[in-house]
Amino acid sequence: MRKVVFLQRFKMGSQVAGMITMAIKVLLNEGNELRIRLIGENHTALQLFRTRLNGNKDVEYSNYFIGHPGLDDPELYLRVKKGKDAVKILQSLSKELVGEFSNLKFS
């Protein structure tokens, strides 16, 4: 079953930060693997997720795939260790990142 999930992310602009919605389409969620499409995202967000996920002790492998820049939305792939939940790990990381970015101060 494929579904679209919406997460919150920060949009930086002339104001400090405002919440906007990030659309995510789940392509694969089986066993210890998760593959999602992040609609409208680019290297910046995906590199942040990949780096942090690969630094997690419960993650075996994480990478992203851009595809054709004008035609395809990028995809993030995540494989976790046996007995771990890829969705929970990604959700936990997302909450951490929101916390980190919400503490930024701009002058």
JOVENBEL-V943491 format. One line per field, one symbol per residue. phi: phi as a letter, one per 40 degrees, with the letter a starting at -180 (. if undefined). psi: psi as a letter, one per 20 degrees, with the letter a starting at -180 (. if undefined). Layout:
phi=???
psi=???
This chain:
phi=.babbbbcacbcacccabcbcbcbbccaabfbbbbbbbcgcaddccccccccccccccbcaaabbcgcccbbccbbbbbbcdgbbccccccccccdccccccccbbb
psi=pprpqprqrqopbhrfqqprpopppohpnpcjqppqpopjrahgghhggggggiiphipgqprqphbphihqqqqpppprqpiqohghgggggggggggghiippp.
